[in-house]
């Protein structure tokens, strides 16, 4: 179908669309018949935001904050859901320090860019993270990680099912610099991931049991869900033993001792590292239940960002037009102001992002928004209210100010129109099938993504003409 956009001077001089440059990805196309069609960008195939498009770190100064002595902030790093749920270590040969060092190296690779084959970290940074001056012991732990086996379940182009690999492929220490390399299969799984959890890095270094970290990662993932979808851990002792990767022949008193130490580690998390409440119940000769609260920031306790009355009216008036959402699905101005305080961003920015996600979820119920299908996102808003779901959305969404990056920044801000008439052919967006790990498609848990306009092919035929022939 051929479409004609107005290019005459009198048309170009008309006021721009009210949503131009404000709702980000938006385009209005006028056909020859005069029919107007509005488009928003819908990510699919290769356009879906995966681990390769996210920074994976929440911290203002990651290297400075990732130390044991830090009691003011809690740097967070991102671990994909597929890693949390399927990773297995040869745990019997490790100790708590080995596990802490491994996740510190993983976080450093995420910070530097996990797509790189090799990463570096200073020995000073490792000593500060562990609060240990013993250089030889740290080196011994890293060398051990190159010999210990781990496995994850993946579905990649050259790797399928459960794949075994060393925890570290290589480690080289030169004076104060440590160069290390994570397994390629693990890095590819991170790069292709959609769903993930935020992990408090400084909490892991305080665990006294080597078994605690695996449970903690699972709890962080559950705490990141909305309370209506949160499950926690409720298992028999045998199932819990298997989760800890302990052999079936483990004696009862040994298992009870491990459970007690894991419980003590989880309940001892304090300070800025304690983002959610943990309830650990050990029934006598019965099930083990671990319940977690929400990791979402409690917006109701945050001081709202200061706004003028005129700015408040502008926020309210902005919810009009083709992308307007129902009033009952729009959060209150106070909640937007509180979220803007935590994000350190304009209130209009938060409100626009929320409204665009809600509009997209209603328009595309089979697509993913804030980690769940659009239909489920809308159902939660209708059931629990927009203010309640805004906290969950704010905690789950990947904002640039909190370490996230976008493939497209403010897509849809119209390009300057040419003075000559241009005929543009609208093409259906091409959906690419990726061979990388599609680790959540079956369950419906996705990372959030933006929307926008379809791609257009550029004209290939041009006609030479004199400037005098152009009807200015």
C-alpha positions as CSV (number, residue, x, y, z in Angstrom):
1,X,0.0,0.0,0.0
2,X,1.3,3.4,-0.9
3,X,0.9,6.2,1.6
4,X,1.3,9.9,1.0
5,X,2.4,12.2,3.8
6,X,1.6,16.0,3.4
7,X,4.6,18.0,2.4
8,X,3.1,21.2,1.1
9,X,4.2,24.4,2.8
10,X,0.8,25.1,4.2
11,X,0.6,21.6,5.7
12,X,4.1,21.7,7.1
13,X,3.3,25.0,8.9
14,X,0.4,23.5,10.8
15,X,0.9,22.7,14.5
16,X,2.5,19.4,15.3
17,X,0.5,16.5,16.7
18,X,-0.2,17.0,20.4
19,X,1.7,13.8,21.2
20,X,4.7,14.8,19.1
21,X,7.9,14.2,21.1
22,X,6.0,13.7,24.3
23,X,4.8,10.1,24.3
24,X,8.1,8.9,22.7
25,X,7.4,6.4,19.9
26,X,4.4,7.7,18.0
27,X,3.7,8.3,14.3
28,X,0.6,9.4,12.4
29,X,0.4,8.3,8.7
30,X,-2.1,9.8,6.2
31,X,-3.1,7.7,3.2
32,X,-4.0,9.0,-0.2
33,X,-7.6,8.4,0.6
34,X,-7.3,10.7,3.6
35,X,-7.5,8.0,6.2
36,X,-5.2,8.7,9.2
37,X,-3.5,5.8,10.9
38,X,-1.6,6.0,14.2
39,X,1.3,3.7,15.0
40,X,3.3,2.8,18.2
41,X,6.4,0.8,18.3
42,X,5.9,-2.8,19.2
43,X,9.0,-4.8,19.9
44,X,9.2,-8.3,18.5
45,X,11.9,-10.7,17.4
46,X,15.3,-9.1,17.4
47,X,13.8,-5.8,18.8
48,X,12.9,-7.3,22.2
49,X,15.0,-5.9,25.0
50,X,17.2,-8.7,26.3
51,X,20.2,-8.8,28.6
52,X,22.5,-7.4,25.9
53,X,20.4,-4.2,25.9
54,X,20.4,-3.7,29.7
55,X,23.2,-2.4,31.9
56,X,22.5,-4.9,34.6
57,X,23.7,-2.7,37.5
58,X,21.8,-0.4,39.9
59,X,24.4,1.8,41.6
60,X,25.6,5.4,41.4
61,X,29.3,4.3,41.8
62,X,29.4,0.6,41.6
63,X,33.1,0.1,42.4
64,X,33.0,2.3,45.5
65,X,29.8,0.9,46.8
66,X,30.7,-2.8,46.4
67,X,32.6,-3.0,49.7
68,X,31.7,-4.7,53.0
69,X,32.2,-1.5,55.0
70,X,29.4,0.2,53.0
71,X,26.4,0.8,55.3
72,X,24.8,3.6,53.3
73,X,23.8,2.0,50.0
74,X,23.3,-1.4,48.5
75,X,24.6,-1.9,44.9
76,X,22.5,-4.4,42.9
77,X,23.3,-6.5,40.0
78,X,21.0,-8.4,37.6
79,X,20.8,-12.2,37.4
80,X,18.6,-13.8,34.7
81,X,15.8,-16.0,35.7
82,X,17.1,-19.0,33.7
83,X,20.4,-18.8,35.8
84,X,18.6,-18.5,39.1
85,X,16.3,-21.5,38.5
86,X,18.7,-23.9,36.7
87,X,22.3,-23.2,37.9
88,X,24.0,-26.0,39.8
89,X,27.4,-25.9,41.4
90,X,29.7,-28.7,42.5
91,X,29.0,-27.3,45.9
92,X,30.8,-29.8,48.1
93,X,34.2,-28.4,47.0
94,X,33.3,-24.8,47.7
95,X,33.1,-22.6,50.7
96,X,31.2,-19.4,51.5
97,X,34.1,-17.1,50.3
98,X,34.4,-19.0,47.0
99,X,30.7,-18.4,46.4
100,X,30.9,-14.7,47.3
101,X,33.9,-14.1,45.0
102,X,32.2,-15.8,42.1
103,X,29.1,-13.5,42.3
104,X,31.4,-10.5,42.8
105,X,33.2,-11.4,39.5
106,X,29.8,-12.0,37.8
107,X,28.6,-8.6,38.9
108,X,31.9,-7.0,37.7
109,X,31.4,-8.6,34.3
110,X,27.9,-7.3,34.2
111,X,29.1,-3.9,35.1
112,X,31.8,-3.8,32.4
113,X,29.7,-5.5,29.8
114,X,29.2,-9.2,29.9
115,X,29.4,-9.5,26.1
116,X,33.2,-9.0,26.4
117,X,35.2,-12.2,26.6
118,X,37.6,-11.1,29.3
119,X,37.1,-8.8,32.3
120,X,39.4,-7.3,34.9
121,X,39.1,-6.4,38.6
122,X,41.7,-5.1,41.0
123,X,42.8,-7.2,44.0
124,X,42.1,-4.1,46.1
125,X,38.4,-4.3,45.1
126,X,38.2,-7.9,46.0
127,X,39.9,-7.3,49.4
128,X,37.4,-4.5,50.1
129,X,34.5,-6.6,49.1
130,X,35.5,-9.5,51.3
131,X,37.0,-7.3,54.0
132,X,40.0,-9.7,53.9
133,X,43.7,-8.7,53.5
134,X,44.7,-12.3,52.6
135,X,45.8,-12.0,49.0
136,X,46.9,-15.6,48.8
137,X,43.6,-16.9,50.0
138,X,41.7,-14.9,47.4
139,X,43.9,-16.1,44.6
140,X,43.4,-19.7,45.8
141,X,39.6,-19.3,45.7
142,X,39.7,-18.0,42.2
143,X,42.0,-20.7,41.0
144,X,39.6,-23.2,42.6
145,X,36.7,-21.7,40.6
146,X,38.5,-22.7,37.4
147,X,38.4,-26.3,38.4
148,X,34.9,-26.5,39.9
149,X,32.1,-27.6,37.5
150,X,28.7,-25.8,37.2
151,X,25.8,-26.3,34.8
152,X,22.8,-24.4,33.5
153,X,19.9,-25.3,31.2
154,X,19.9,-23.4,28.0
155,X,18.5,-23.4,24.5
156,X,21.2,-21.7,22.3
157,X,22.3,-22.2,18.8
158,X,25.2,-24.4,19.7
159,X,24.1,-25.6,23.2
160,X,20.9,-27.3,24.3
161,X,19.6,-28.7,27.5
162,X,21.8,-28.8,30.6
163,X,25.3,-27.8,29.8
164,X,28.3,-28.3,32.1
165,X,31.2,-25.8,32.3
166,X,33.8,-24.5,34.7
167,X,32.7,-21.7,36.9
168,X,35.6,-19.6,35.5
169,X,37.3,-20.5,32.3
170,X,40.5,-18.6,33.1
171,X,42.1,-16.4,35.8
172,X,45.3,-14.5,35.6
173,X,46.8,-12.4,38.4
174,X,49.3,-9.7,37.6
175,X,50.3,-7.5,40.6
176,X,47.0,-5.8,41.6
177,X,45.1,-6.7,38.4
178,X,43.0,-9.9,38.0
179,X,41.9,-10.9,34.5
180,X,39.1,-13.5,34.4
181,X,36.8,-15.1,31.8
182,X,33.3,-16.4,32.4
183,X,32.0,-19.4,30.4
184,X,30.7,-18.5,26.9
185,X,27.4,-20.4,27.4
186,X,26.7,-18.5,30.6
187,X,27.5,-15.1,29.0
188,X,25.2,-16.0,26.0
189,X,22.4,-16.9,28.4
190,X,22.7,-13.6,30.1
191,X,22.8,-11.7,26.8
192,X,19.6,-13.5,25.5
193,X,17.6,-13.3,28.8
194,X,14.4,-11.4,29.2
195,X,13.3,-11.9,32.8
196,X,15.7,-11.3,35.7
197,X,16.0,-10.4,39.4
198,X,17.9,-7.7,41.2
199,X,20.4,-9.1,43.7
200,X,21.9,-7.1,46.6
201,X,25.6,-7.8,46.1
202,X,26.7,-6.8,49.6
203,X,24.3,-9.2,51.2
204,X,26.1,-12.3,49.7
205,X,29.5,-11.4,51.2
206,X,28.0,-11.7,54.7
207,X,26.6,-15.2,54.3
208,X,28.4,-17.7,56.5
209,X,27.0,-20.7,54.7
210,X,27.9,-21.6,51.2
211,X,24.3,-22.9,50.6
212,X,22.6,-19.5,51.4
213,X,23.3,-17.7,48.1
214,X,21.3,-20.1,45.9
215,X,18.2,-19.7,48.2
216,X,18.7,-15.9,48.4
217,X,18.7,-15.5,44.6
218,X,15.4,-17.4,44.4
219,X,13.9,-15.2,47.1
220,X,15.0,-12.0,45.4
221,X,13.3,-13.2,42.2
222,X,10.1,-13.9,44.1
223,X,10.2,-10.6,46.0
224,X,10.3,-8.8,42.7
225,X,6.9,-10.1,41.7
226,X,3.5,-8.6,42.5
227,X,2.1,-10.2,45.7
228,X,-0.7,-11.9,43.7
229,X,1.9,-13.9,41.8
230,X,4.5,-14.4,44.5
231,X,5.0,-18.0,45.7
232,X,8.1,-18.1,47.9
233,X,9.5,-21.5,48.9
234,X,7.3,-24.3,50.4
235,X,9.0,-27.7,50.2
236,X,9.6,-30.9,52.1
237,X,12.9,-31.4,53.7
238,X,14.0,-33.8,50.8
239,X,13.0,-31.2,48.2
240,X,14.8,-28.5,50.1
241,X,17.9,-30.7,50.4
242,X,17.8,-31.2,46.6
243,X,17.5,-27.4,46.1
244,X,20.7,-27.0,48.2
245,X,22.3,-29.6,46.0
246,X,23.2,-31.9,48.9
247,X,23.4,-35.7,48.2
248,X,20.5,-38.0,49.1
249,X,22.8,-39.8,51.6
250,X,23.0,-36.6,53.7
251,X,22.4,-37.4,57.4
252,X,19.4,-35.8,59.1
253,X,21.5,-34.0,61.7
254,X,23.8,-32.5,59.0
255,X,20.8,-31.3,57.0
256,X,19.2,-29.7,60.1
257,X,22.5,-27.9,60.8
258,X,22.6,-26.5,57.2
259,X,18.9,-25.4,57.4
260,X,19.7,-23.6,60.6
261,X,22.7,-21.7,59.2
262,X,20.8,-20.8,56.0
263,X,17.9,-19.5,58.2
264,X,20.3,-17.5,60.3
265,X,22.0,-15.9,57.3
266,X,18.7,-14.9,55.7
267,X,17.3,-13.4,58.8
268,X,20.5,-11.6,59.6
269,X,20.3,-9.4,56.4
270,X,20.0,-5.8,57.6
271,X,20.6,-2.2,56.8
272,X,20.2,-1.1,53.2
273,X,20.7,-4.7,52.0
274,X,17.3,-5.7,53.5
275,X,14.9,-4.8,50.6
276,X,12.2,-7.3,51.6
277,X,11.0,-9.2,54.7
278,X,11.8,-12.9,55.1
279,X,9.7,-15.3,57.1
280,X,11.5,-18.7,57.6
281,X,9.4,-21.4,59.1
282,X,10.9,-24.9,59.9
283,X,8.1,-27.3,60.9
284,X,9.1,-30.3,63.0
285,X,9.6,-33.2,60.7
286,X,7.5,-31.4,58.1
287,X,7.8,-28.8,55.4
288,X,10.0,-25.8,55.1
289,X,8.3,-22.5,54.2
290,X,10.0,-19.3,53.3
291,X,7.8,-16.4,52.7
292,X,9.0,-13.0,51.3
293,X,7.5,-9.6,51.2
294,X,7.8,-7.2,48.3
295,X,11.0,-5.8,47.1
296,X,9.2,-2.8,45.6
297,X,10.0,0.6,47.0
298,X,7.3,1.8,49.3
299,X,6.3,5.0,47.5
300,X,3.8,6.0,50.2
301,X,6.8,6.6,52.6
302,X,8.7,8.8,50.1
303,X,8.4,12.6,50.1
304,X,6.7,13.7,46.9
305,X,8.7,15.8,44.4
306,X,7.8,19.5,44.5
307,X,5.6,20.7,41.7
308,X,3.8,23.9,40.8
309,X,0.0,23.9,40.3
310,X,0.5,24.6,36.7
311,X,2.8,21.6,36.3
312,X,0.1,19.4,38.0
313,X,-2.5,20.6,35.6
314,X,-0.2,19.8,32.7
315,X,0.2,16.2,33.9
316,X,-3.5,15.8,34.2
317,X,-4.1,17.3,30.7
318,X,-1.5,15.1,29.1
319,X,-3.7,12.1,29.5
320,X,-5.8,12.9,26.5
321,X,-5.8,12.0,22.9
322,X,-5.3,8.7,21.1
323,X,-3.0,7.3,23.8
324,X,-5.2,8.3,26.7
325,X,-5.9,5.7,29.4
326,X,-9.0,5.4,31.6
327,X,-8.9,7.4,34.7
328,X,-9.2,4.4,37.0
329,X,-6.0,3.0,35.4
330,X,-4.0,6.2,35.9
331,X,-2.0,6.5,39.1
332,X,-2.5,9.5,41.4
333,X,-0.3,12.6,40.9
334,X,1.1,12.0,44.4
335,X,2.4,8.5,43.5
336,X,3.9,9.9,40.3
337,X,5.7,12.6,42.4
338,X,6.9,10.0,44.9
339,X,8.3,7.8,42.1
340,X,10.0,10.8,40.5
341,X,11.7,11.5,43.8
342,X,13.2,8.0,44.0
343,X,14.1,8.1,40.3
344,X,15.4,11.7,40.4
345,X,13.6,12.4,37.2
346,X,10.8,14.7,36.1
347,X,7.3,13.8,37.2
348,X,6.1,14.1,33.6
349,X,8.7,11.4,32.6
350,X,7.3,8.9,35.1
351,X,3.7,9.6,34.2
352,X,4.3,9.3,30.5
353,X,6.2,6.0,30.9
354,X,3.3,4.6,33.1
355,X,0.6,5.7,30.7
356,X,2.4,4.4,27.7
357,X,2.8,1.0,29.3
358,X,-0.8,0.8,30.4
359,X,-2.0,1.8,26.9
360,X,0.3,-0.8,25.3
361,X,-0.8,-3.5,27.7
362,X,-4.5,-2.9,26.8
363,X,-3.7,-2.7,23.1
364,X,-1.4,-5.8,23.0
365,X,-2.6,-8.2,25.7
366,X,-0.3,-11.0,24.4
367,X,2.8,-8.9,24.7
368,X,4.9,-8.4,27.8
369,X,4.8,-5.3,30.1
370,X,6.6,-5.0,33.4
371,X,7.4,-8.7,33.5
372,X,3.9,-10.1,32.7
373,X,1.5,-10.4,29.8
374,X,-0.5,-7.2,29.0
375,X,-3.8,-8.8,29.9
376,X,-2.5,-9.8,33.4
377,X,-1.0,-6.3,33.8
378,X,-4.4,-4.7,33.1
379,X,-6.2,-7.2,35.3
380,X,-3.9,-6.4,38.3
381,X,-4.6,-2.7,37.8
382,X,-8.3,-3.2,37.7
383,X,-8.2,-5.5,40.7
384,X,-5.7,-3.8,43.1
385,X,-5.7,-0.2,41.8
386,X,-3.2,1.8,39.8
387,X,-1.4,3.2,42.9
388,X,-0.7,-0.4,44.2
389,X,0.6,-1.7,40.8
390,X,2.7,1.4,40.2
391,X,5.0,0.3,43.0
392,X,5.5,-3.1,41.4
393,X,5.9,-1.5,38.0
394,X,8.4,1.0,39.3
395,X,10.5,-1.7,40.9
396,X,10.5,-4.0,37.8
397,X,10.8,-1.5,35.0
398,X,14.3,-0.8,33.5
399,X,14.9,2.9,33.7
400,X,17.9,4.5,32.2
401,X,18.6,6.5,35.4
402,X,18.8,3.3,37.4
403,X,21.4,1.6,35.2
404,X,19.2,0.4,32.3
405,X,19.8,1.3,28.6
406,X,17.4,1.4,25.7
407,X,17.8,0.3,22.1
408,X,15.8,3.4,21.1
409,X,15.7,6.6,23.0
410,X,12.5,8.7,22.3
411,X,11.8,6.9,19.1
412,X,9.1,8.7,17.2
413,X,10.3,12.2,17.4
414,X,9.5,13.1,13.8
415,X,12.4,13.6,11.4
416,X,12.4,16.9,9.4
417,X,10.1,16.4,6.4
418,X,11.5,16.8,2.9
419,X,10.2,19.6,0.7
420,X,9.7,17.3,-2.2
421,X,6.7,14.8,-2.3
422,X,7.8,11.4,-1.1
423,X,5.8,8.2,-1.6
424,X,6.5,5.7,1.2
425,X,5.5,2.0,1.2
426,X,4.5,0.7,4.6
427,X,6.0,-2.7,5.4
428,X,4.9,-5.1,8.1
429,X,7.5,-5.3,10.8
430,X,9.7,-8.3,10.3
431,X,9.8,-10.8,13.2
432,X,13.1,-12.5,13.6
433,X,13.4,-15.9,15.1
434,X,16.3,-16.1,17.5
435,X,18.1,-19.3,18.3
436,X,19.1,-17.8,21.7
437,X,17.5,-18.9,25.0
438,X,13.8,-18.0,25.1
439,X,13.8,-18.7,28.8
440,X,10.4,-17.4,29.7
441,X,8.1,-17.5,26.7
442,X,6.3,-20.6,28.0
443,X,5.5,-19.0,31.4
444,X,4.6,-15.5,30.3
445,X,7.2,-13.7,32.4
446,X,9.1,-11.2,30.3
447,X,11.2,-8.1,30.7
448,X,9.4,-4.9,29.9
449,X,9.8,-3.3,26.5
450,X,8.8,-0.1,24.7
451,X,6.6,0.4,21.7
452,X,6.8,2.6,18.6
453,X,6.3,2.8,14.9
454,X,6.8,0.3,12.0
455,X,9.8,0.5,9.9
456,X,9.6,2.1,6.4
457,X,11.7,1.4,3.4
458,X,13.6,4.3,1.9
459,X,12.7,5.5,-1.6
460,X,15.0,4.1,-4.2
461,X,14.0,6.2,-7.2
462,X,14.7,9.9,-7.3
463,X,13.9,12.5,-9.9
464,X,16.2,15.4,-10.6
465,X,14.5,18.8,-10.6
466,X,15.4,22.4,-10.4
467,X,14.6,24.4,-7.3
468,X,12.4,26.7,-9.4
469,X,10.1,23.8,-10.0
470,X,9.4,23.2,-6.4
471,X,6.1,24.9,-5.3
472,X,7.2,26.7,-2.2
